[in-house]
Amino acid sequence: QVKVMESGGGLVQAGGSLRLSCAASGITFSIYNMGWYRQAPGKERELVAHISRRGSTRYGDSVVGRFTISRDNAKNTVYLQMNRLKPDDIGVYYCNADLNSSTSYWGQGTQVTVSS
């Protein structure tokens, strides 16, 4: 059974930091591309950060220079370090494990709230 589980969300003041973690089980983690997405109230889900199975990274325009995605294949975990958080970063953050167009798994999400 595949499980993708996010943790680390919470309430933080603007300018603060949070570190999200996503642990995956039931898959060969190292061959999956991993991504963080977020959905703000009333908005569509958007890409925040992505790391390929080879370690290549890409980011949404709004988080470049503030967020860092990383992975630890030994722990089957992907991380999202979020610095200089803004109220615009508020949303539910979802982790995605993606192998190909027909094999993709999502977590349940973790809430991030930033107070101004």
Buried (B, 14 or more C-beta within 10 A) or exposed (E): EEEBBBBBBEEBEEEBEBEBBBBBEEBEBEEBBBBBBBBBEEEEBBBBBBBBBEEEEEBBEEBEEBBBBBBEBEEBBBBBBBBEBBEEBBBBBBBBBBBEEEEBBBBEBBEBBBEE
